[in-house]
């Protein structure tokens, strides 16, 4: 990969992390506002709960699509760690292609559902559900691209590094 392309990728990754941090900060501030209004002012408000749920949904799907690296994902690695590199590549290839097929099969129905939901709005802030759920369509396309990339790497003998039990951690 060329250095300018690699630098652009790093810059985009950093901005995705920034956006994810902003979503977390928004969710935290709104949560504090909700506590203050409910317990100190005795004025329960619903829009804070709505924003918290929207931020949580977007954080999980956006973060998984654009921020969480493949090596940071939680997985069952008992079998993966017990086999050799060639079998590991075959496992990555099989699972990646399976996920590509499943996401690709579901994508037309997902897009159709997202477009259908434009008729509904959230209770307090009146956010259209198609805007709210659009992140799942973005997530599905990003997962297809990511899994195709992983399959390509596995097919060409890359990406399935030797499993090192000393490197297994919680991701920290």
trRosetta pair geometry for C-beta under 8 A, 3 or more apart (Angstrom, degrees):
i j d omega theta_ij theta_ji phi_ij phi_ji
1 5 5.4 -117 179 88 94 120
1 6 5.1 114 118 -63 116 96
1 9 7.9 -12 165 -1 147 145
2 5 4.7 85 63 12 86 106
2 6 6.8 -155 93 -8 41 89
3 6 5.5 -56 -140 39 32 113
3 7 6.1 33 160 -21 67 105
4 7 5.7 -53 -145 37 31 111
4 8 6.4 33 154 -20 64 104
5 8 5.7 -52 -148 35 32 112
5 9 6.4 35 151 -20 63 105
6 9 5.6 -53 -151 35 32 114
6 10 6.5 32 152 -18 65 103
7 10 5.7 -51 -147 36 33 111
7 11 6.3 35 153 -20 65 105
8 11 5.6 -53 -147 36 32 112
8 12 6.3 31 154 -17 66 106
9 12 5.8 -54 -145 38 30 109
9 13 6.2 33 154 -21 64 107
10 13 5.6 -54 -146 37 31 114
10 14 6.4 33 154 -20 64 104
11 14 5.8 -54 -150 35 30 111
11 15 6.5 28 152 -16 64 105
12 15 5.7 -55 -148 38 33 110
12 16 6.4 37 151 -21 66 103
13 16 5.6 -52 -149 34 32 113
13 17 6.6 34 151 -18 63 103
13 66 7.5 -172 -121 166 59 85
13 67 7.4 124 -160 -116 76 58
14 17 5.6 -52 -151 36 34 113
14 18 6.4 38 148 -22 65 103
15 18 5.3 -48 -147 34 37 117
15 19 6.4 39 153 -20 66 102
16 19 5.7 -50 -148 36 32 112
16 20 6.4 34 152 -19 63 105
16 62 7.5 -164 -163 162 95 97
16 66 4.2 -130 -154 136 147 123
16 67 5.2 -163 129 -72 112 86
17 20 5.6 -54 -148 37 32 112
17 21 6.3 34 152 -19 65 105
17 67 5.6 121 -84 -126 67 116
18 21 5.7 -55 -149 37 30 111
18 22 6.4 32 151 -21 65 105
19 22 5.5 -51 -148 34 33 113
19 23 6.6 36 151 -20 64 101
19 62 7.1 -94 114 154 117 142
20 23 5.7 -50 -151 32 34 113
20 24 6.6 33 151 -17 64 104
20 59 6.2 100 -149 -138 81 79
20 62 6.4 -171 -90 108 89 112
20 63 5.1 91 -124 -89 133 94
20 66 8.0 -168 -50 81 118 104
20 67 5.4 -6 -33 -49 156 159
21 24 5.6 -53 -149 37 34 112
21 25 6.2 35 152 -19 66 106
22 25 5.6 -52 -144 38 32 112
22 26 6.3 37 153 -22 64 104
23 26 5.6 -52 -148 34 31 113
23 27 6.4 31 153 -19 64 105
23 55 5.0 164 -177 -157 88 93
23 58 5.9 -137 -138 97 145 111
23 59 4.8 -179 120 -79 135 94
23 62 7.3 131 -20 58 163 142
24 27 5.7 -54 -148 36 31 111
24 28 6.3 31 153 -19 65 107
24 55 7.5 150 -83 165 27 120
24 59 6.3 94 -67 -117 75 139
25 28 5.6 -55 -147 37 31 112
25 29 6.3 29 157 -17 66 106
26 29 6.0 -56 -145 38 28 107
26 30 6.1 24 159 -14 65 111
26 51 6.9 -110 151 163 104 116
26 55 5.4 -165 91 -105 108 142
27 30 6.0 -59 -145 41 27 108
27 31 6.2 32 154 -24 63 108
27 51 7.3 -170 -105 130 57 86
27 52 5.3 93 -147 -129 85 66
27 55 3.9 -164 -71 107 102 148
27 56 6.5 105 -121 -55 144 71
27 59 7.1 -41 -27 -34 146 142
28 31 5.6 -55 -149 33 29 114
28 32 6.6 27 154 -17 64 103
29 32 5.8 -54 -152 35 33 110
29 33 6.4 35 149 -20 65 105
30 33 5.4 -49 -147 36 35 116
30 34 6.3 41 151 -24 64 102
30 48 4.8 173 175 -151 91 82
30 51 4.6 -126 -144 92 165 128
30 52 5.5 -157 100 -61 123 82
30 55 7.4 158 32 -4 139 145
31 34 5.6 -51 -151 32 31 115
31 35 6.7 32 151 -18 63 102
31 48 7.2 144 -86 168 28 111
31 52 5.8 88 -72 -99 85 127
32 35 5.7 -52 -151 34 35 111
32 36 6.4 35 152 -19 66 105
33 36 5.7 -55 -148 37 31 112
33 37 6.2 24 158 -13 66 109
33 45 7.9 -47 135 60 98 133
33 48 5.4 -157 90 -111 104 134
34 37 6.1 -58 -144 41 27 106
34 38 6.0 16 162 -11 65 115
34 45 6.8 -129 -118 62 69 92
34 48 3.7 -179 -73 121 101 148
34 49 6.5 103 -117 -55 144 67
34 52 7.3 -33 -24 -34 149 134
35 38 6.1 -63 -139 43 24 103
35 39 5.7 -22 -179 21 65 116
35 40 7.6 56 133 -6 67 99
36 39 7.2 -72 -122 52 13 80
36 40 5.0 -33 -160 33 56 125
36 41 6.5 41 145 -4 70 105
37 40 7.4 -18 -58 52 10 84
37 41 5.1 -42 -141 51 43 121
37 43 5.0 -74 -176 78 88 87
37 44 6.7 120 124 -113 100 22
37 45 5.0 -14 128 4 157 110
37 48 7.2 166 34 -13 136 149
38 41 7.7 46 9 54 11 78
38 42 7.4 29 179 -113 32 25
38 43 7.3 -104 -87 70 33 42
38 44 4.9 44 -110 -98 86 72
38 45 7.5 -120 -60 18 79 69
39 42 7.6 21 -152 -72 13 54
45 48 5.5 79 94 -1 102 105
46 49 5.6 -54 -162 35 53 111
46 50 6.3 53 145 -22 78 106
46 123 6.7 -58 139 102 141 118
46 124 4.7 -174 102 -70 104 138
47 50 5.3 -54 -149 37 40 117
47 51 6.3 40 154 -19 71 102
47 124 4.1 -157 -85 141 74 143
47 125 5.6 103 -136 -55 101 94
48 51 5.9 -51 -148 36 32 108
48 52 6.4 35 152 -21 63 106
49 52 5.6 -55 -150 35 32 114
49 53 6.4 30 154 -18 66 105
50 53 6.0 -55 -150 35 29 109
50 54 6.4 27 154 -16 64 108
50 122 5.5 110 -156 167 130 137
50 123 6.8 -147 -87 54 133 87
50 124 4.9 -155 -12 42 153 120
50 125 5.6 -178 116 0 145 110
50 127 7.8 159 161 14 122 120
51 54 5.7 -56 -145 40 33 111
51 55 6.1 32 157 -19 67 108
51 125 7.3 92 -63 -37 82 149
52 55 5.9 -57 -145 39 27 109
52 56 6.3 29 155 -21 63 107
53 56 5.7 -53 -147 35 30 112
53 57 6.4 31 155 -18 64 106
54 57 5.8 -55 -148 37 30 111
54 58 6.2 21 158 -10 65 111
54 122 7.7 -44 -63 -82 121 158
54 127 7.0 42 -99 59 147 165
54 132 6.2 -92 -124 -133 102 102
55 58 5.9 -60 -143 45 29 106
55 59 5.8 34 157 -26 66 110
56 59 5.7 -53 -141 34 26 113
56 60 6.4 23 162 -17 62 107
57 60 6.3 -61 -152 34 24 106
57 61 6.5 1 163 2 62 113
57 132 7.3 36 92 177 151 89
57 135 6.8 134 135 62 93 143
58 61 6.3 -66 -140 49 28 98
58 62 5.2 18 170 -10 70 121
58 135 5.2 -156 -116 -81 72 166
59 62 6.3 -55 -123 47 18 102
59 63 5.5 18 170 -19 58 120
60 63 6.1 -59 -138 40 15 109
60 64 6.3 12 162 -15 57 112
61 64 5.9 -55 -142 38 27 108
61 65 6.2 23 159 -17 63 111
61 135 4.7 114 92 141 138 112
61 136 6.0 -85 -138 -87 156 55
61 138 7.5 102 142 75 114 95
61 139 4.2 -76 -173 -70 102 141
62 65 5.8 -61 -145 40 27 109
62 66 6.0 -29 175 27 65 113
62 67 7.4 46 129 -4 72 108
62 135 6.0 -64 -55 -154 86 122
62 138 7.6 12 -98 100 71 130
62 139 7.4 -95 -70 -77 36 96
63 66 7.0 -84 -130 55 17 75
63 67 4.6 -48 -151 44 62 122
63 68 5.8 64 149 -25 80 99
64 67 7.6 -14 -36 48 13 80
64 68 5.3 -19 -119 30 43 129
64 139 6.6 40 79 -142 107 112
64 143 7.9 2 131 -77 104 103
65 138 6.3 53 -166 126 174 87
65 139 4.5 -124 -64 -119 125 63
65 142 3.7 73 -161 82 103 156
65 143 6.7 -81 -112 -47 80 75
65 146 7.8 -157 -152 -25 55 136
66 142 6.5 -74 -59 -150 73 154
68 72 5.2 -132 -165 84 80 120
68 73 6.2 91 151 -73 121 78
69 72 4.7 89 58 5 80 106
69 73 7.7 -127 96 -23 46 80
70 73 6.0 -39 -159 3 38 116
70 146 7.3 170 -69 177 105 114
70 150 6.4 141 -108 -92 155 126
72 171 4.8 77 -145 -135 83 121
75 80 7.3 24 126 1 123 154
76 79 7.1 30 130 21 100 95
76 80 7.4 133 108 -4 62 110
77 80 4.3 -67 -147 55 66 119
77 81 5.0 66 150 -27 92 103
77 163 7.3 168 176 -142 117 131
77 168 7.2 -165 82 -118 147 123
78 81 6.5 -63 -150 37 18 104
78 82 6.6 11 153 -18 56 116
79 82 5.7 -65 -147 36 32 111
79 83 6.6 17 164 -15 69 110
79 91 7.7 164 116 -114 109 154
80 83 6.8 -69 -152 33 24 100
80 88 6.1 78 -161 -122 76 93
80 91 6.2 -153 -107 100 85 161
80 163 6.5 150 131 -91 82 145
81 163 4.4 -170 -125 156 68 152
81 165 6.6 83 -164 -80 137 87
81 168 7.7 -13 -91 -69 145 135
83 87 3.8 -86 162 86 131 134
83 88 5.7 168 92 -53 103 75
83 91 7.3 122 64 -24 147 133
84 87 5.3 90 57 16 72 100
84 88 6.8 -125 106 -8 36 96
85 88 5.3 -56 -144 37 31 118
85 89 6.4 34 158 -21 66 101
85 160 5.7 135 -160 115 75 108
85 161 7.9 -55 -120 178 108 14
85 162 6.2 -52 -75 -87 110 65
86 89 5.8 -50 -151 33 31 110
86 90 6.6 31 149 -18 63 105
87 90 5.4 -52 -150 37 36 115
87 91 6.3 41 149 -23 67 102
88 91 5.6 -51 -149 33 32 112
88 92 6.5 31 152 -17 65 103
88 160 4.3 154 115 -176 108 127
88 163 6.9 -174 -96 -37 149 109
89 92 5.7 -53 -148 37 33 111
89 93 6.1 35 153 -20 66 108
89 154 4.4 157 -163 -163 77 86
89 155 7.7 159 171 -63 111 22
89 157 6.7 -25 -114 -113 157 43
89 159 7.6 108 -115 73 86 88
89 160 4.2 -137 -75 14 71 155
90 93 5.6 -53 -144 38 30 113
90 94 6.2 29 157 -18 65 107
90 154 7.5 168 -61 169 18 121
91 94 5.9 -55 -144 38 28 108
91 95 6.2 18 161 -10 64 110
92 95 6.2 -61 -142 43 25 103
92 96 5.9 24 161 -19 64 114
92 150 5.9 -120 174 160 107 104
92 151 7.3 -174 134 -96 83 47
92 153 7.7 -55 133 85 141 95
92 154 4.1 -171 92 -89 115 143
92 159 6.6 -178 151 112 165 115
92 160 5.5 -147 -3 -79 143 113
93 96 6.0 -58 -140 38 23 109
93 97 6.2 16 164 -12 62 111
93 151 5.4 88 -134 -140 62 75
93 154 4.2 -154 -60 110 84 135
93 155 5.8 105 -110 -64 124 74
94 97 6.2 -61 -145 40 24 104
94 98 6.2 27 156 -21 62 110
95 98 5.6 -54 -147 36 31 114
95 99 6.4 29 156 -17 65 106
96 99 5.9 -58 -151 38 30 108
96 100 6.4 32 151 -21 65 105
96 147 4.3 169 -160 -172 81 85
96 148 7.3 161 163 -70 113 20
96 150 4.5 -160 -104 90 142 107
96 151 3.9 -163 107 -61 135 90
96 154 6.7 167 14 14 141 138
97 100 5.4 -48 -145 34 35 115
97 101 6.4 36 156 -19 65 103
97 147 7.5 176 -61 153 24 111
97 151 5.4 98 -57 -113 79 141
98 101 5.9 -56 -151 36 30 109
98 102 6.3 24 154 -15 65 109
99 102 5.7 -55 -141 40 32 109
99 103 6.0 27 162 -13 68 109
99 143 6.7 -101 156 157 117 108
99 144 8.0 -162 127 -99 86 49
99 147 4.6 -142 87 -120 117 159
100 103 6.2 -60 -144 43 25 105
100 104 5.9 22 159 -18 63 114
100 144 5.5 90 -133 -141 73 72
100 147 4.8 -160 -60 103 87 125
100 148 5.8 93 -103 -65 135 77
100 151 6.9 -43 -23 -20 139 146
101 104 5.8 -60 -142 40 25 110
101 105 6.2 26 159 -21 64 107
102 105 5.9 -53 -145 34 27 110
102 106 6.4 13 160 -8 62 112
103 106 6.0 -66 -146 45 29 103
103 107 6.2 51 154 -51 66 97
103 140 5.1 171 -163 -165 106 87
103 143 5.4 -169 -100 94 160 114
103 144 4.9 -150 102 -70 135 90
103 147 7.4 145 17 24 139 144
104 107 5.6 -33 -146 0 31 122
104 144 6.1 99 -64 -117 83 129
106 109 5.6 -69 -164 49 56 108
106 110 5.5 60 141 -31 86 108
106 140 7.0 -123 92 -141 104 139
107 110 5.4 -55 -140 35 32 115
107 111 6.2 29 163 -16 67 105
107 137 7.7 90 -149 -140 79 77
107 140 5.6 165 -101 139 86 136
107 141 7.3 86 -127 -73 126 72
107 144 7.5 -1 -67 -49 136 143
108 111 5.9 -56 -146 38 30 108
108 112 6.2 32 155 -20 64 109
109 112 5.5 -54 -144 39 31 115
109 113 6.2 32 156 -20 65 106
110 113 5.9 -57 -149 36 27 109
110 114 6.4 28 153 -19 64 106
110 136 6.3 -131 -167 121 119 108
110 137 5.7 159 133 -94 112 77
110 140 5.7 98 93 -17 170 165
111 114 5.7 -52 -146 35 32 112
111 115 6.3 29 156 -15 65 107
111 137 5.7 84 -90 -120 71 126
112 115 5.9 -59 -149 40 28 108
112 116 6.2 32 152 -23 64 109
113 116 5.4 -53 -145 35 32 115
113 117 6.4 35 156 -26 64 105
113 133 7.4 -82 118 135 95 151
114 117 5.9 -56 -154 28 29 113
114 130 5.3 95 167 -142 70 76
114 133 5.0 -154 -118 104 85 110
114 134 5.8 103 -166 -91 133 56
114 136 7.0 -165 -79 63 119 102
114 137 5.3 -42 -32 -40 163 126
115 118 6.4 -23 -176 -16 44 111
115 130 6.2 50 -113 -126 25 128
116 119 7.2 -40 166 11 56 105
116 130 7.8 161 61 -84 33 105
117 120 5.4 -53 -166 38 72 107
117 128 7.5 127 125 163 82 79
117 129 3.8 -95 162 103 114 112
117 130 4.7 159 82 -66 87 68
117 132 7.8 -94 132 54 136 96
117 133 5.7 52 62 27 160 138
118 128 5.5 6 -142 -176 59 126
118 129 7.2 -138 -80 60 22 77
118 130 4.0 -8 -74 -16 72 138
120 128 7.3 115 82 -156 51 57
120 129 4.3 13 82 -1 101 133
121 126 4.5 4 167 -155 136 59
121 127 6.3 149 -158 65 78 30
121 128 5.6 -45 -99 -93 79 45
121 129 6.7 -136 -90 -24 26 80
122 125 5.4 11 83 55 125 82
122 126 6.3 -127 60 -71 73 11
122 127 4.6 21 10 42 120 85
122 129 7.2 136 -49 -71 71 75
122 132 6.9 113 -49 -59 113 149
127 131 6.0 -108 175 73 91 122
127 132 5.6 99 125 -58 117 108
128 131 4.7 88 72 5 90 103
128 132 7.0 -163 97 -6 47 89
129 132 5.0 -54 -142 41 42 117
129 133 5.7 24 164 -6 76 110
130 133 6.3 -59 -133 49 26 96
130 134 6.2 52 156 -53 60 95
131 134 5.7 -35 -150 -2 28 120
132 135 7.6 -54 161 8 37 101
133 136 5.4 -29 -178 16 74 114
133 137 7.5 75 134 -13 76 93
134 137 5.5 -49 -162 34 52 113
134 138 6.4 51 144 -17 74 104
135 138 5.4 -54 -149 40 39 114
135 139 6.0 47 150 -25 68 105
136 139 5.3 -49 -144 36 34 117
136 140 6.3 38 155 -23 65 102
137 140 5.7 -50 -146 32 31 111
137 141 6.6 27 156 -13 63 104
138 141 6.0 -57 -150 39 30 107
138 142 6.2 28 153 -17 65 111
139 142 5.7 -59 -146 40 28 111
139 143 6.2 28 156 -21 65 107
140 143 5.8 -54 -147 34 29 111
140 144 6.6 33 152 -21 62 102
141 144 5.7 -50 -151 32 34 113
141 145 6.6 30 152 -15 65 105
142 145 5.8 -55 -149 39 33 110
142 146 6.1 32 154 -19 67 109
143 146 5.6 -52 -139 40 32 111
143 147 6.0 27 161 -15 66 109
144 147 6.2 -60 -144 41 24 105
144 148 6.3 27 156 -20 62 108
145 148 5.8 -56 -148 35 28 112
145 149 6.4 30 153 -20 63 106
146 149 5.7 -57 -154 35 31 113
146 150 6.5 28 151 -16 66 105
147 150 5.5 -49 -144 38 37 112
147 151 6.2 40 154 -21 66 104
148 151 5.6 -53 -146 37 31 112
148 152 6.3 34 152 -22 64 105
149 152 5.6 -52 -148 34 30 113
149 153 6.5 31 153 -18 63 104
150 153 5.7 -52 -148 36 32 112
150 154 6.3 30 154 -17 66 107
150 159 6.2 171 -146 169 65 158
151 154 5.7 -56 -145 39 31 109
151 155 6.1 32 155 -22 66 108
152 155 5.8 -54 -144 35 28 112
152 156 6.4 4 162 1 63 112
153 156 6.4 -74 -148 49 25 94
153 158 4.3 -88 -164 86 83 93
153 159 3.3 70 137 -20 131 138
153 160 7.7 150 126 -20 99 74
154 157 7.8 55 -174 -62 28 16
154 158 7.5 -97 -66 65 25 53
154 159 5.7 -75 -63 70 62 123
154 160 5.8 66 -116 -32 83 115
157 160 7.9 -90 -163 37 38 100
161 164 7.9 -33 126 -9 107 99
164 167 4.3 60 88 7 107 111
164 168 7.6 -166 98 -27 59 75
165 168 5.6 -31 -157 1 46 119
169 172 6.4 -112 145 46 122 65
